[in-house]
C-alpha cells in the first residue's frame, strides 16, 4: 500500500477509536470485532418485526 494511503488509514483508525471509545489492541481484527459487537448491541434493542402475511386474491375476485 502506498505510504500516504497507509497514513490515511492510521488517521482514520484513530478517529474511529476515539469516536467509539475503543481502547484495546490496535489490530484490524480486534477493532472490527469491537465495532460489530457495538452494532449487535444497538440492533438487538429494536423490537423484532413480525412477518407480514400476503393476502392472496380470491378466485372470485379475479
PQR file of N, CA, C, O and H, with PARSE charges and radii, in Angstrom:
ATOM      1  N   UNK A   1       0.857  -1.169   0.000 -0.4000 1.5000
ATOM      2  CA  UNK A   1       0.000   0.000   0.000 -0.0000 2.0000
ATOM      3  C   UNK A   1       0.908   1.238   0.000  0.5500 1.7000
ATOM      4  O   UNK A   1       1.921   1.258   0.699 -0.5500 1.4000
ATOM      5  N   UNK A   2       0.562   2.243  -0.758 -0.4000 1.5000
ATOM      6  CA  UNK A   2       1.368   3.467  -0.781 -0.0000 2.0000
ATOM      7  C   UNK A   2       1.424   4.102   0.618  0.5500 1.7000
ATOM      8  O   UNK A   2       0.451   4.030   1.369 -0.5500 1.4000
ATOM      9  H   UNK A   2      -0.260   2.227  -1.327  0.4000 1.0000
ATOM     10  N   UNK A   3       2.556   4.720   0.968 -0.4000 1.5000
ATOM     11  CA  UNK A   3       2.712   5.295   2.307 -0.0000 2.0000
ATOM     12  C   UNK A   3       1.638   6.317   2.673  0.5500 1.7000
ATOM     13  O   UNK A   3       1.195   6.351   3.821 -0.5500 1.4000
ATOM     14  H   UNK A   3       3.347   4.778   0.359  0.4000 1.0000
ATOM     15  N   UNK A   4       1.211   7.144   1.728 -0.4000 1.5000
ATOM     16  CA  UNK A   4       0.196   8.153   2.065 -0.0000 2.0000
ATOM     17  C   UNK A   4      -1.157   7.497   2.354  0.5500 1.7000
ATOM     18  O   UNK A   4      -1.918   8.006   3.178 -0.5500 1.4000
ATOM     19  H   UNK A   4       1.570   7.116   0.795  0.4000 1.0000
ATOM     20  N   UNK A   5      -1.467   6.386   1.697 -0.4000 1.5000
ATOM     21  CA  UNK A   5      -2.698   5.665   1.962 -0.0000 2.0000
ATOM     22  C   UNK A   5      -2.631   4.952   3.315  0.5500 1.7000
ATOM     23  O   UNK A   5      -3.617   4.901   4.050 -0.5500 1.4000
ATOM     24  H   UNK A   5      -0.848   5.974   1.028  0.4000 1.0000
ATOM     25  N   UNK A   6      -1.464   4.407   3.630 -0.4000 1.5000
ATOM     26  CA  UNK A   6      -1.270   3.775   4.939 -0.0000 2.0000
ATOM     27  C   UNK A   6      -1.468   4.794   6.046  0.5500 1.7000
ATOM     28  O   UNK A   6      -2.135   4.511   7.041 -0.5500 1.4000
ATOM     29  H   UNK A   6      -0.662   4.448   3.033  0.4000 1.0000
ATOM     30  N   UNK A   7      -0.893   5.975   5.880 -0.4000 1.5000
ATOM     31  CA  UNK A   7      -1.040   7.037   6.875 -0.0000 2.0000
ATOM     32  C   UNK A   7      -2.509   7.461   7.016  0.5500 1.7000
ATOM     33  O   UNK A   7      -2.986   7.695   8.126 -0.5500 1.4000
ATOM     34  H   UNK A   7      -0.351   6.205   5.072  0.4000 1.0000
ATOM     35  N   UNK A   8      -3.215   7.557   5.893 -0.4000 1.5000
ATOM     36  CA  UNK A   8      -4.631   7.934   5.938 -0.0000 2.0000
ATOM     37  C   UNK A   8      -5.437   6.888   6.710  0.5500 1.7000
ATOM     38  O   UNK A   8      -6.325   7.243   7.484 -0.5500 1.4000
ATOM     39  H   UNK A   8      -2.827   7.367   4.991  0.4000 1.0000
ATOM     40  N   UNK A   9      -5.140   5.617   6.509 -0.4000 1.5000
ATOM     41  CA  UNK A   9      -5.833   4.551   7.248 -0.0000 2.0000
ATOM     42  C   UNK A   9      -5.539   4.651   8.740  0.5500 1.7000
ATOM     43  O   UNK A   9      -6.433   4.453   9.562 -0.5500 1.4000
ATOM     44  H   UNK A   9      -4.418   5.329   5.880  0.4000 1.0000
ATOM     45  N   UNK A  10      -4.308   4.952   9.092 -0.4000 1.5000
ATOM     46  CA  UNK A  10      -3.947   5.089  10.506 -0.0000 2.0000
ATOM     47  C   UNK A  10      -4.687   6.248  11.161  0.5500 1.7000
ATOM     48  O   UNK A  10      -5.162   6.128  12.290 -0.5500 1.4000
ATOM     49  H   UNK A  10      -3.581   5.113   8.424  0.4000 1.0000
ATOM     50  N   UNK A  11      -4.784   7.363  10.458 -0.4000 1.5000
ATOM     51  CA  UNK A  11      -5.505   8.526  10.980 -0.0000 2.0000
ATOM     52  C   UNK A  11      -6.987   8.190  11.144  0.5500 1.7000
ATOM     53  O   UNK A  11      -7.603   8.546  12.150 -0.5500 1.4000
ATOM     54  H   UNK A  11      -4.398   7.461   9.541  0.4000 1.0000
ATOM     55  N   UNK A  12      -7.552   7.508  10.157 -0.4000 1.5000
ATOM     56  CA  UNK A  12      -8.959   7.111  10.230 -0.0000 2.0000
ATOM     57  C   UNK A  12      -9.189   6.136  11.385  0.5500 1.7000
ATOM     58  O   UNK A  12     -10.176   6.260  12.110 -0.5500 1.4000
ATOM     59  H   UNK A  12      -7.052   7.219   9.340  0.4000 1.0000
ATOM     60  N   UNK A  13      -8.290   5.175  11.562 -0.4000 1.5000
ATOM     61  CA  UNK A  13      -8.413   4.224  12.678 -0.0000 2.0000
ATOM     62  C   UNK A  13      -8.418   4.948  14.020  0.5500 1.7000
ATOM     63  O   UNK A  13      -9.209   4.616  14.903 -0.5500 1.4000
ATOM     64  H   UNK A  13      -7.488   5.075  10.973  0.4000 1.0000
ATOM     65  N   UNK A  14      -7.550   5.923  14.175 -0.4000 1.5000
ATOM     66  CA  UNK A  14      -7.503   6.690  15.428 -0.0000 2.0000
ATOM     67  C   UNK A  14      -8.795   7.469  15.644  0.5500 1.7000
ATOM     68  O   UNK A  14      -9.287   7.557  16.769 -0.5500 1.4000
ATOM     69  H   UNK A  14      -6.908   6.194  13.457  0.4000 1.0000
ATOM     70  N   UNK A  15      -9.344   8.031  14.575 -0.4000 1.5000
ATOM     71  CA  UNK A  15     -10.597   8.782  14.691 -0.0000 2.0000
ATOM     72  C   UNK A  15     -11.756   7.855  15.070  0.5500 1.7000
ATOM     73  O   UNK A  15     -12.586   8.213  15.906 -0.5500 1.4000
ATOM     74  H   UNK A  15      -8.945   7.959  13.661  0.4000 1.0000
ATOM     75  N   UNK A  16     -11.815   6.679  14.466 -0.4000 1.5000
ATOM     76  CA  UNK A  16     -12.868   5.714  14.784 -0.0000 2.0000
ATOM     77  C   UNK A  16     -12.712   5.238  16.231  0.5500 1.7000
ATOM     78  O   UNK A  16     -13.695   5.137  16.965 -0.5500 1.4000
ATOM     79  H   UNK A  16     -11.141   6.389  13.787  0.4000 1.0000
ATOM     80  N   UNK A  17     -11.476   4.949  16.635 -0.4000 1.5000
ATOM     81  CA  UNK A  17     -11.225   4.518  18.016 -0.0000 2.0000
ATOM     82  C   UNK A  17     -11.707   5.570  19.012  0.5500 1.7000
ATOM     83  O   UNK A  17     -12.348   5.239  20.009 -0.5500 1.4000
ATOM     84  H   UNK A  17     -10.677   5.031  16.039  0.4000 1.0000
ATOM     85  N   UNK A  18     -11.401   6.824  18.740 -0.4000 1.5000
ATOM     86  CA  UNK A  18     -11.811   7.908  19.640 -0.0000 2.0000
ATOM     87  C   UNK A  18     -13.335   8.076  19.636  0.5500 1.7000
ATOM     88  O   UNK A  18     -13.943   8.287  20.686 -0.5500 1.4000
ATOM     89  H   UNK A  18     -10.880   7.092  17.930  0.4000 1.0000
ATOM     90  N   UNK A  19     -13.936   7.983  18.468 -0.4000 1.5000
ATOM     91  CA  UNK A  19     -15.385   8.195  18.351 -0.0000 2.0000
ATOM     92  C   UNK A  19     -16.183   7.120  19.087  0.5500 1.7000
ATOM     93  O   UNK A  19     -17.229   7.414  19.666 -0.5500 1.4000
ATOM     94  H   UNK A  19     -13.442   7.812  17.615  0.4000 1.0000
ATOM     95  N   UNK A  20     -15.702   5.887  19.069 -0.4000 1.5000
ATOM     96  CA  UNK A  20     -16.456   4.780  19.657 -0.0000 2.0000
ATOM     97  C   UNK A  20     -15.876   4.293  20.985  0.5500 1.7000
ATOM     98  O   UNK A  20     -16.357   3.307  21.543 -0.5500 1.4000
ATOM     99  H   UNK A  20     -14.853   5.648  18.598  0.4000 1.0000
ATOM    100  N   UNK A  21     -14.850   4.971  21.496 -0.4000 1.5000
ATOM    101  CA  UNK A  21     -14.288   4.625  22.793 -0.0000 2.0000
ATOM    102  C   UNK A  21     -13.509   3.327  22.800  0.5500 1.7000
ATOM    103  O   UNK A  21     -13.458   2.647  23.825 -0.5500 1.4000
ATOM    104  H   UNK A  21     -14.459   5.772  21.043  0.4000 1.0000
ATOM    105  N   UNK A  22     -12.904   2.971  21.689 -0.4000 1.5000
ATOM    106  CA  UNK A  22     -12.131   1.732  21.597 -0.0000 2.0000
ATOM    107  C   UNK A  22     -10.749   1.960  22.168  0.5500 1.7000
ATOM    108  O   UNK A  22     -10.036   2.865  21.735 -0.5500 1.4000
ATOM    109  H   UNK A  22     -12.946   3.524  20.856  0.4000 1.0000
ATOM    110  N   UNK A  23     -10.362   1.135  23.151 -0.4000 1.5000
ATOM    111  CA  UNK A  23      -9.063   1.310  23.795 -0.0000 2.0000
ATOM    112  C   UNK A  23      -8.235   0.030  23.850  0.5500 1.7000
ATOM    113  O   UNK A  23      -7.189   0.003  24.498 -0.5500 1.4000
ATOM    114  H   UNK A  23     -10.941   0.400  23.502  0.4000 1.0000
ATOM    115  N   UNK A  24      -8.681  -1.020  23.187 -0.4000 1.5000
ATOM    116  CA  UNK A  24      -7.978  -2.304  23.243 -0.0000 2.0000
ATOM    117  C   UNK A  24      -6.888  -2.367  22.173  0.5500 1.7000
ATOM    118  O   UNK A  24      -6.400  -1.335  21.712 -0.5500 1.4000
ATOM    119  H   UNK A  24      -9.531  -0.999  22.661  0.4000 1.0000
ATOM    120  N   UNK A  25      -6.518  -3.567  21.789 -0.4000 1.5000
ATOM    121  CA  UNK A  25      -5.451  -3.787  20.812 -0.0000 2.0000
ATOM    122  C   UNK A  25      -5.750  -3.055  19.506  0.5500 1.7000
ATOM    123  O   UNK A  25      -6.887  -3.025  19.035 -0.5500 1.4000
ATOM    124  H   UNK A  25      -6.914  -4.405  22.164  0.4000 1.0000
ATOM    125  N   UNK A  26      -4.721  -2.478  18.948 -0.4000 1.5000
ATOM    126  CA  UNK A  26      -4.891  -1.690  17.721 -0.0000 2.0000
ATOM    127  C   UNK A  26      -4.724  -2.551  16.476  0.5500 1.7000
ATOM    128  O   UNK A  26      -4.039  -2.156  15.532 -0.5500 1.4000
ATOM    129  H   UNK A  26      -3.798  -2.502  19.331  0.4000 1.0000
ATOM    130  N   UNK A  27      -5.345  -3.720  16.472 -0.4000 1.5000
ATOM    131  CA  UNK A  27      -5.305  -4.557  15.264 -0.0000 2.0000
ATOM    132  C   UNK A  27      -6.631  -4.422  14.537  0.5500 1.7000
ATOM    133  O   UNK A  27      -7.666  -4.132  15.136 -0.5500 1.4000
ATOM    134  H   UNK A  27      -5.901  -4.040  17.239  0.4000 1.0000
ATOM    135  N   UNK A  28      -6.574  -4.635  13.252 -0.4000 1.5000
ATOM    136  CA  UNK A  28      -7.804  -4.523  12.462 -0.0000 2.0000
ATOM    137  C   UNK A  28      -8.857  -5.522  12.920  0.5500 1.7000
ATOM    138  O   UNK A  28     -10.034  -5.180  13.027 -0.5500 1.4000
ATOM    139  H   UNK A  28      -5.733  -4.870  12.765  0.4000 1.0000
ATOM    140  N   UNK A  29      -8.436  -6.760  13.192 -0.4000 1.5000
ATOM    141  CA  UNK A  29      -9.390  -7.794  13.591 -0.0000 2.0000
ATOM    142  C   UNK A  29     -10.068  -7.447  14.913  0.5500 1.7000
ATOM    143  O   UNK A  29     -11.279  -7.613  15.052 -0.5500 1.4000
ATOM    144  H   UNK A  29      -7.480  -7.038  13.105  0.4000 1.0000
ATOM    145  N   UNK A  30      -9.295  -6.969  15.879 -0.4000 1.5000
ATOM    146  CA  UNK A  30      -9.862  -6.608  17.179 -0.0000 2.0000
ATOM    147  C   UNK A  30     -10.798  -5.409  17.053  0.5500 1.7000
ATOM    148  O   UNK A  30     -11.853  -5.374  17.686 -0.5500 1.4000
ATOM    149  H   UNK A  30      -8.310  -6.834  15.766  0.4000 1.0000
ATOM    150  N   UNK A  31     -10.419  -4.445  16.250 -0.4000 1.5000
ATOM    151  CA  UNK A  31     -11.244  -3.248  16.054 -0.0000 2.0000
ATOM    152  C   UNK A  31     -12.570  -3.623  15.381  0.5500 1.7000
ATOM    153  O   UNK A  31     -13.631  -3.160  15.800 -0.5500 1.4000
ATOM    154  H   UNK A  31      -9.562  -4.473  15.736  0.4000 1.0000
ATOM    155  N   UNK A  32     -12.511  -4.447  14.355 -0.4000 1.5000
ATOM    156  CA  UNK A  32     -13.726  -4.862  13.647 -0.0000 2.0000
ATOM    157  C   UNK A  32     -14.632  -5.663  14.580  0.5500 1.7000
ATOM    158  O   UNK A  32     -15.849  -5.477  14.565 -0.5500 1.4000
ATOM    159  H   UNK A  32     -11.649  -4.823  14.015  0.4000 1.0000
ATOM    160  N   UNK A  33     -14.059  -6.549  15.388 -0.4000 1.5000
ATOM    161  CA  UNK A  33     -14.859  -7.334  16.339 -0.0000 2.0000
ATOM    162  C   UNK A  33     -15.554  -6.407  17.331  0.5500 1.7000
ATOM    163  O   UNK A  33     -16.724  -6.611  17.654 -0.5500 1.4000
ATOM    164  H   UNK A  33     -13.070  -6.700  15.401  0.4000 1.0000
ATOM    165  N   UNK A  34     -14.849  -5.400  17.810 -0.4000 1.5000
ATOM    166  CA  UNK A  34     -15.426  -4.426  18.737 -0.0000 2.0000
ATOM    167  C   UNK A  34     -16.587  -3.678  18.083  0.5500 1.7000
ATOM    168  O   UNK A  34     -17.654  -3.535  18.681 -0.5500 1.4000
ATOM    169  H   UNK A  34     -13.898  -5.235  17.547  0.4000 1.0000
ATOM    170  N   UNK A  35     -16.380  -3.204  16.860 -0.4000 1.5000
ATOM    171  CA  UNK A  35     -17.410  -2.442  16.161 -0.0000 2.0000
ATOM    172  C   UNK A  35     -18.635  -3.300  15.847  0.5500 1.7000
ATOM    173  O   UNK A  35     -19.765  -2.827  15.963 -0.5500 1.4000
ATOM    174  H   UNK A  35     -15.514  -3.320  16.374  0.4000 1.0000
ATOM    175  N   UNK A  36     -18.423  -4.550  15.452 -0.4000 1.5000
ATOM    176  CA  UNK A  36     -19.563  -5.430  15.209 -0.0000 2.0000
ATOM    177  C   UNK A  36     -20.300  -5.744  16.506  0.5500 1.7000
ATOM    178  O   UNK A  36     -21.519  -5.913  16.498 -0.5500 1.4000
ATOM    179  H   UNK A  36     -17.504  -4.934  15.357  0.4000 1.0000
ATOM    180  N   UNK A  37     -19.573  -5.824  17.620 -0.4000 1.5000
ATOM    181  CA  UNK A  37     -20.227  -6.008  18.912 -0.0000 2.0000
ATOM    182  C   UNK A  37     -21.134  -4.838  19.249  0.5500 1.7000
ATOM    183  O   UNK A  37     -22.250  -5.032  19.731 -0.5500 1.4000
ATOM    184  H   UNK A  37     -18.583  -5.687  17.627  0.4000 1.0000
ATOM    185  N   UNK A  38     -20.660  -3.620  18.999 -0.4000 1.5000
ATOM    186  CA  UNK A  38     -21.491  -2.430  19.215 -0.0000 2.0000
ATOM    187  C   UNK A  38     -22.721  -2.455  18.311  0.5500 1.7000
ATOM    188  O   UNK A  38     -23.831  -2.141  18.740 -0.5500 1.4000
ATOM    189  H   UNK A  38     -19.754  -3.462  18.608  0.4000 1.0000
ATOM    190  N   UNK A  39     -22.504  -2.831  17.067 -0.4000 1.5000
ATOM    191  CA  UNK A  39     -23.612  -2.898  16.118 -0.0000 2.0000
ATOM    192  C   UNK A  39     -24.664  -3.896  16.595  0.5500 1.7000
ATOM    193  O   UNK A  39     -25.862  -3.623  16.528 -0.5500 1.4000
ATOM    194  H   UNK A  39     -21.602  -3.086  16.719  0.4000 1.0000
ATOM    195  N   UNK A  40     -24.215  -5.044  17.074 -0.4000 1.5000
ATOM    196  CA  UNK A  40     -25.144  -6.056  17.552 -0.0000 2.0000
ATOM    197  C   UNK A  40     -25.934  -5.550  18.756  0.5500 1.7000
ATOM    198  O   UNK A  40     -27.136  -5.799  18.858 -0.5500 1.4000
ATOM    199  H   UNK A  40     -23.241  -5.266  17.129  0.4000 1.0000
ATOM    200  N   UNK A  41     -25.272  -4.846  19.661 -0.4000 1.5000
ATOM    201  CA  UNK A  41     -25.967  -4.287  20.824 -0.0000 2.0000
ATOM    202  C   UNK A  41     -27.023  -3.279  20.389  0.5500 1.7000
ATOM    203  O   UNK A  41     -28.142  -3.286  20.902 -0.5500 1.4000
ATOM    204  H   UNK A  41     -24.296  -4.643  19.578  0.4000 1.0000
ATOM    205  N   UNK A  42     -26.674  -2.429  19.463 -0.4000 1.5000
ATOM    206  CA  UNK A  42     -27.615  -1.401  19.015 -0.0000 2.0000
ATOM    207  C   UNK A  42     -28.808  -1.997  18.279  0.5500 1.7000
ATOM    208  O   UNK A  42     -29.947  -1.582  18.493 -0.5500 1.4000
ATOM    209  H   UNK A  42     -25.765  -2.423  19.047  0.4000 1.0000
ATOM    210  N   UNK A  43     -28.551  -2.948  17.432 -0.4000 1.5000
ATOM    211  CA  UNK A  43     -29.649  -3.506  16.648 -0.0000 2.0000
ATOM    212  C   UNK A  43     -30.492  -4.474  17.454  0.5500 1.7000
ATOM    213  O   UNK A  43     -31.656  -4.688  17.116 -0.5500 1.4000
ATOM    214  H   UNK A  43     -27.625  -3.285  17.259  0.4000 1.0000
ATOM    215  N   UNK A  44     -29.952  -5.066  18.504 -0.4000 1.5000
ATOM    216  CA  UNK A  44     -30.746  -6.002  19.293 -0.0000 2.0000
ATOM    217  C   UNK A  44     -31.768  -5.272  20.160  0.5500 1.7000
ATOM    218  O   UNK A  44     -32.662  -5.910  20.717 -0.5500 1.4000
ATOM    219  H   UNK A  44     -29.007  -4.892  18.779  0.4000 1.0000
ATOM    220  N   UNK A  45     -31.659  -3.965  20.287 -0.4000 1.5000
ATOM    221  CA  UNK A  45     -32.610  -3.179  21.062 -0.0000 2.0000
ATOM    222  C   UNK A  45     -33.901  -2.940  20.289  0.5500 1.7000
ATOM    223  O   UNK A  45     -34.911  -2.537  20.865 -0.5500 1.4000
ATOM    224  H   UNK A  45     -30.933  -3.446  19.835  0.4000 1.0000
ATOM    225  N   UNK A  46     -33.864  -3.184  19.009 -0.4000 1.5000
ATOM    226  CA  UNK A  46     -35.040  -2.979  18.188 -0.0000 2.0000
ATOM    227  C   UNK A  46     -36.019  -4.127  18.406  0.5500 1.7000
ATOM    228  O   UNK A  46     -35.606  -5.276  18.560 -0.5500 1.4000
ATOM    229  H   UNK A  46     -33.043  -3.512  18.541  0.4000 1.0000
ATOM    230  N   UNK A  47     -37.304  -3.821  18.421 -0.4000 1.5000
ATOM    231  CA  UNK A  47     -38.267  -4.910  18.588 -0.0000 2.0000
ATOM    232  C   UNK A  47     -38.250  -5.815  17.358  0.5500 1.7000
ATOM    233  O   UNK A  47     -38.063  -5.340  16.238 -0.5500 1.4000
ATOM    234  H   UNK A  47     -37.639  -2.888  18.296  0.4000 1.0000
ATOM    235  N   UNK A  48     -38.442  -7.094  17.562 -0.4000 1.5000
ATOM    236  CA  UNK A  48     -38.458  -7.986  16.398 -0.0000 2.0000
ATOM    237  C   UNK A  48     -39.648  -7.672  15.507  0.5500 1.7000
ATOM    238  O   UNK A  48     -40.738  -7.353  15.982 -0.5500 1.4000
ATOM    239  H   UNK A  48     -38.593  -7.480  18.472  0.4000 1.0000
ATOM    240  N   UNK A  49     -39.421  -7.768  14.245 -0.4000 1.5000
ATOM    241  CA  UNK A  49     -40.514  -7.487  13.314 -0.0000 2.0000
ATOM    242  C   UNK A  49     -41.295  -8.770  13.070  0.5500 1.7000
ATOM    243  O   UNK A  49     -40.724  -9.858  12.997 -0.5500 1.4000
ATOM    244  H   UNK A  49     -38.536  -8.027  13.859  0.4000 1.0000
ATOM    245  N   UNK A  50     -42.601  -8.624  12.946 -0.4000 1.5000
ATOM    246  CA  UNK A  50     -43.459  -9.764  12.663 -0.0000 2.0000
ATOM    247  C   UNK A  50     -43.551  -9.919  11.150  0.5500 1.7000
ATOM    248  O   UNK A  50     -43.737  -8.943  10.424 -0.5500 1.4000
ATOM    249  H   UNK A  50     -43.065  -7.740  13.005  0.4000 1.0000
ATOM    250  N   UNK A  51     -43.422 -11.139  10.694 -0.4000 1.5000
ATOM    251  CA  UNK A  51     -43.580 -11.316   9.245 -0.0000 2.0000
ATOM    252  C   UNK A  51     -45.005 -10.969   8.830  0.5500 1.7000
ATOM    253  O   UNK A  51     -45.966 -11.344   9.502 -0.5500 1.4000
ATOM    254  H   UNK A  51     -43.271 -11.932  11.284  0.4000 1.0000
ATOM    255  N   UNK A  52     -45.130 -10.274   7.754 -0.4000 1.5000
ATOM    256  CA  UNK A  52     -46.465  -9.893   7.281 -0.0000 2.0000
ATOM    257  C   UNK A  52     -46.981 -10.967   6.339  0.5500 1.7000
ATOM    258  O   UNK A  52     -46.242 -11.500   5.512 -0.5500 1.4000
ATOM    259  H   UNK A  52     -44.350  -9.969   7.207  0.4000 1.0000
ATOM    260  N   UNK A  53     -48.256 -11.271   6.479 -0.4000 1.5000
ATOM    261  CA  UNK A  53     -48.868 -12.258   5.606 -0.0000 2.0000
ATOM    262  C   UNK A  53     -49.326 -11.564   4.329  0.5500 1.7000
ATOM    263  O   UNK A  53     -49.886 -10.467   4.359 -0.5500 1.4000
ATOM    264  H   UNK A  53     -48.857 -10.838   7.150  0.4000 1.0000
ATOM    265  N   UNK A  54     -49.080 -12.215   3.239 -0.4000 1.5000
ATOM    266  CA  UNK A  54     -49.520 -11.691   1.953 -0.0000 2.0000
ATOM    267  C   UNK A  54     -50.878 -12.303   1.667  0.5500 1.7000
ATOM    268  O   UNK A  54     -51.024 -13.524   1.600 -0.5500 1.4000
ATOM    269  H   UNK A  54     -48.626 -13.105   3.214  0.4000 1.0000
ATOM    270  N   UNK A  55     -51.855 -11.451   1.502 -0.4000 1.5000
ATOM    271  CA  UNK A  55     -53.205 -11.928   1.218 -0.0000 2.0000
ATOM    272  C   UNK A  55     -53.315 -12.229  -0.267  0.5500 1.7000
ATOM    273  O   UNK A  55     -52.975 -11.408  -1.120 -0.5500 1.4000
ATOM    274  H   UNK A  55     -51.736 -10.460   1.556  0.4000 1.0000
ATOM    275  N   UNK A  56     -53.790 -13.403  -0.543 -0.4000 1.5000
ATOM    276  CA  UNK A  56     -53.980 -13.790  -1.937 -0.0000 2.0000
ATOM    277  C   UNK A  56     -55.382 -13.387  -2.371  0.5500 1.7000
ATOM    278  O   UNK A  56     -56.343 -13.476  -1.606 -0.5500 1.4000
ATOM    279  H   UNK A  56     -54.066 -14.070   0.149  0.4000 1.0000
ATOM    280  N   UNK A  57     -55.469 -12.955  -3.583 -0.4000 1.5000
ATOM    281  CA  UNK A  57     -56.788 -12.596  -4.130 -0.0000 2.0000
ATOM    282  C   UNK A  57     -57.597 -13.873  -4.313  0.5500 1.7000
ATOM    283  O   UNK A  57     -57.080 -14.903  -4.745 -0.5500 1.4000
ATOM    284  H   UNK A  57     -54.689 -12.883  -4.204  0.4000 1.0000
ATOM    285  N   UNK A  58     -58.860 -13.778  -3.977 -0.4000 1.5000
ATOM    286  CA  UNK A  58     -59.702 -14.955  -4.165 -0.0000 2.0000
ATOM    287  C   UNK A  58     -59.963 -15.173  -5.643  0.5500 1.7000
ATOM    288  O   UNK A  58     -59.868 -14.244  -6.445 -0.5500 1.4000
ATOM    289  H   UNK A  58     -59.280 -12.941  -3.626  0.4000 1.0000
ATOM    290  N   UNK A  59     -60.292 -16.404  -5.996 -0.4000 1.5000
ATOM    291  CA  UNK A  59     -60.557 -16.716  -7.399 -0.0000 2.0000
ATOM    292  C   UNK A  59     -61.756 -15.927  -7.908  0.5500 1.7000
ATOM    293  O   UNK A  59     -61.818 -15.595  -9.092 -0.5500 1.4000
ATOM    294  H   UNK A  59     -60.369 -17.159  -5.345  0.4000 1.0000
ATOM    295  N   UNK A  60     -62.704 -15.623  -7.035 -0.4000 1.5000
ATOM    296  CA  UNK A  60     -63.885 -14.867  -7.446 -0.0000 2.0000
ATOM    297  C   UNK A  60     -63.519 -13.434  -7.809  0.5500 1.7000
ATOM    298  O   UNK A  60     -64.155 -12.828  -8.671 -0.5500 1.4000
ATOM    299  H   UNK A  60     -62.654 -15.892  -6.073  0.4000 1.0000
ATOM    300  N   UNK A  61     -62.490 -12.887  -7.149 -0.4000 1.5000
ATOM    301  CA  UNK A  61     -62.091 -11.505  -7.400 -0.0000 2.0000
ATOM    302  C   UNK A  61     -61.338 -11.382  -8.707  0.5500 1.7000
ATOM    303  O   UNK A  61     -61.246 -10.289  -9.266 -0.5500 1.4000
ATOM    304  H   UNK A  61     -61.973 -13.379  -6.449  0.4000 1.0000
ATOM    305  N   UNK A  62     -60.801 -12.475  -9.201 -0.4000 1.5000
ATOM    306  CA  UNK A  62     -60.039 -12.420 -10.455 -0.0000 2.0000
ATOM    307  C   UNK A  62     -60.996 -12.543 -11.570  0.5500 1.7000
ATOM    308  O   UNK A  62     -60.595 -12.525 -12.734 -0.5500 1.4000
ATOM    309  H   UNK A  62     -60.875 -13.363  -8.746  0.4000 1.0000
TER
END
